[in-house]
Amino acid sequence: MNEIEKHYARVFNSASGKIVLNHLRTITIERVMGQNVSNEDLRWCAAQSALVHQIENFIKRGNNPT
């Protein structure tokens, strides 16, 4: 998986990539759900957040290949 991680790092280390990643964080991880949110909406939000975390992990590993 090393090669794909390098590609993620290259894409998201660019100025545009950082803006896009910040936007993804804003609409997923940093999103605040209301009190009456449904179980389905919570699951959907958790899945989206997990994907953004995965992207961030790829970027970290791509920046620090071992």
C-alpha positions as CSV (number, residue, x, y, z in Angstrom):
1,M,0.0,0.0,0.0
2,N,3.0,2.3,0.2
3,E,2.7,3.6,-3.3
4,I,-0.9,4.8,-2.9
5,E,-0.1,6.5,0.3
6,K,2.6,8.5,-1.5
7,H,0.0,9.6,-4.0
8,Y,-2.4,10.7,-1.2
9,A,0.4,12.7,0.4
10,R,1.3,14.3,-2.9
11,V,-2.2,15.3,-3.7
12,F,-3.2,16.5,-0.3
13,N,0.0,18.3,0.5
14,S,-0.7,20.8,-2.3
15,A,-2.4,24.1,-1.5
16,S,-5.6,22.9,-3.1
17,G,-5.4,19.5,-1.5
18,K,-5.1,21.1,2.0
19,I,-8.1,23.3,1.3
20,V,-10.1,20.3,0.2
21,L,-9.1,18.2,3.2
22,N,-10.0,21.0,5.5
23,H,-13.4,21.2,3.9
24,L,-13.9,17.5,4.2
25,R,-13.0,17.7,7.9
26,T,-15.5,20.6,8.4
27,I,-18.4,18.7,6.8
28,T,-17.7,15.4,8.5
29,I,-15.5,15.2,11.6
30,E,-16.2,18.6,12.9
31,R,-19.9,18.5,12.1
32,V,-22.3,18.9,15.1
33,M,-25.4,16.9,15.0
34,G,-28.6,18.1,16.7
35,Q,-30.3,16.3,19.6
36,N,-33.0,14.6,17.5
37,V,-30.6,13.1,14.9
38,S,-31.6,9.7,13.7
39,N,-29.6,6.5,14.2
40,E,-29.2,6.3,10.4
41,D,-27.9,9.8,10.2
42,L,-25.4,9.1,13.0
43,R,-24.1,6.1,11.2
44,W,-23.8,7.9,7.9
45,C,-21.8,10.7,9.6
46,A,-19.6,8.2,11.4
47,A,-18.9,6.5,8.0
48,Q,-18.0,9.8,6.4
49,S,-15.7,10.7,9.3
50,A,-14.0,7.3,9.1
51,L,-13.2,7.9,5.4
52,V,-11.7,11.3,6.2
53,H,-9.6,9.7,9.0
54,Q,-8.4,7.1,6.5
55,I,-7.3,9.7,4.0
56,E,-5.4,11.5,6.8
57,N,-3.7,8.3,7.8
58,F,-2.7,7.6,4.2
59,I,-1.2,11.1,4.0
60,K,0.7,10.7,7.2
61,R,2.1,7.3,6.1
62,G,2.9,8.7,2.6
63,N,4.8,11.6,4.2
64,N,6.8,9.2,6.4
65,P,7.5,6.1,4.4
66,T,9.2,3.3,6.4
